[in-house]
Amino acid sequence: MSLSQAPRAALSAAALAAVCALALTACSADGGKSGGGGNSNFVSGTGGVATVAKGERQAVKELAGETLTGEHLDVADLKGKVVVLNIWGSWCGPCRAEAKHLAKVSKETEKDGVQFVGINTRDPEKGPAINFEKDWGIEYPSLYDPNGKLIVHGFPKGSLNPQSIPTTIVLDREGKIAARAAGGVDEKKLRSMIDPLIAEK
């Protein structure tokens, strides 16, 4: 290995290690009590939902790329809306269990300025993921992230970053991380994360 290749190899190894760590907790039913590392200022609530007070929130990094339908999507363009990010894979049992709740609440809250965005990961081909969305009536877009690059690099350390699949993260209207649920969600849990942000001034 040449010296010019060494930094690239180290970066690739670090990214791979992070993706592998996420893979180890895939389809976790973790209660969401663990944090994002570092000095995090969030509160773990009941039912696996952790929240961050308005003045303590961190903005997501770049979350942009191609959707499952081949369009370009940049989460930064959604500022002004409450954004619900759901990290999922077509191979994941808890993802299937939560899908109908995500589809229902996404339609119900659209009028309130809420935008759902999926981040599909660890599906080596788009076909199964596209079929998953059709089967469950998912109409909102999903970024295609087969290698987990968006998941690894899109969330700041010490924030409510994703630590399992599925994970649902809600951004306030300024694009800052306000809440996270590790593991599958139902309608009640989604509403407990979204409704306070809809009401925020």
Secondary structure, DSSP 8 states (H G I E B T S, - for coil): --TTTHHHHHHHHHHHHHHHHHHHTBT----S----SSS--EEE-GGGEEEE-GGG--B----EEEBTTS-EEEGGGGTTSEEEEEEE-TT-HHHHHHHHHHHHHHHHHGGGTEEEEEEEES-SSHHHHHHHHHHHT--S-EEEETT-HHHHHSS-TTSS---SBSEEEEE-TTSBEEEEEES---HHHHHHHHHHHHH--
